[in-house]
C-alpha cells in the first residue's frame, strides 16, 4: 500500500513531496518505500491526493508531467477515450505558447 504524505501524529499533510526517481531503464523508484513502482502505483498516488515529484535519477530533471501524461495514455488504451479528440488537438496546437 502506498503511503499518503501525512503526519501520522496530527493528521496534517506534509509539505515535502514524496520523491520518485526515474531510471534510464524507465523504472520508477519510490524513495520513501524503497521499492520500484509502476504507472498503476502513480495513478493510485494521484487518486489518494499524495504530493509527489518524479525526477530523472541522473540529472534531477523534473519528469512529473511526462509521467502523468504516460498514465493518461495508458488509461486511454484500456477504456473508452477519456479525453475528446478535439481537446487533444487543442493541446497540440497550444503547445509551446505562454497563454
BELNORMO-V853463 format. One record per backbone hydrogen bond with DSSP energy under -1.0 kcal/mol. NH is the residue of the N-H (numbers start at 1). CO is the residue of the C=O. If there is no record, write none. Layout:
nh=NH co=CO
nh=NH co=CO
This chain:
nh=6 co=4
nh=7 co=12
nh=11 co=7
nh=14 co=5
nh=18 co=51
nh=20 co=53
nh=21 co=29
nh=22 co=55
nh=23 co=27
nh=26 co=23
nh=29 co=21
nh=30 co=35
nh=31 co=19
nh=34 co=30
nh=35 co=30
nh=37 co=28
nh=42 co=38
nh=43 co=39
nh=44 co=40
nh=45 co=41
nh=46 co=42
nh=47 co=43
nh=48 co=44
nh=49 co=46
nh=50 co=45
nh=53 co=18
nh=55 co=20
nh=56 co=61
nh=57 co=22
nh=60 co=56
nh=63 co=54
nh=67 co=63
nh=68 co=64
nh=69 co=65
nh=70 co=66
nh=71 co=67
nh=72 co=68
nh=73 co=69
nh=74 co=70
nh=75 co=71
nh=76 co=72
nh=77 co=73
nh=78 co=74
nh=79 co=75
nh=88 co=84
nh=89 co=85
nh=90 co=86
nh=91 co=87
nh=92 co=88
nh=93 co=89
nh=94 co=90
nh=97 co=94
